[in-house]
Amino acid sequence: MSDNQITDLKVEFEGLKKDVNNVMNLNSRLDTAIEKLTDVSSQIKSMLAVHEEKIGRQEQIDEIIFEKLKDRADSIDKVHKELSKEMYHVEKRLLIEIKSLKLDISGRIGILERYKWLIMGGAIVVGWFIALNGGELIDLMK
């Protein structure tokens, strides 16, 4: 082999060495990137687990809140029905009381009207008696 060929081989060999070094550097960088991606992936997995747990807890809280709202609506309906019944009974009692007061007042007014007519009748009789015997009464008083 000639010197020229040996030199070419050496140059080529040096180029190959550089290429191998570049490939090794690239491999080490790829290894580092893979390690970092693995770390990021595990961190994402843990974050997802935490978020899933939070979502699960929130769903439980939502279920409890909905149950309490349903219980509250049921109790409000029950109170509403009880109040409606009570109002109905109170209204009935008031109507009965009003009717009894009406009857009582009607009776009293009837009695007052009878007395009124008796007094008017008595006044007419006294007036008629005075009209017929008015002169004699005046003489008696003198």
Beta strands, then each sheet from edge to edge (+ up, - down):
end
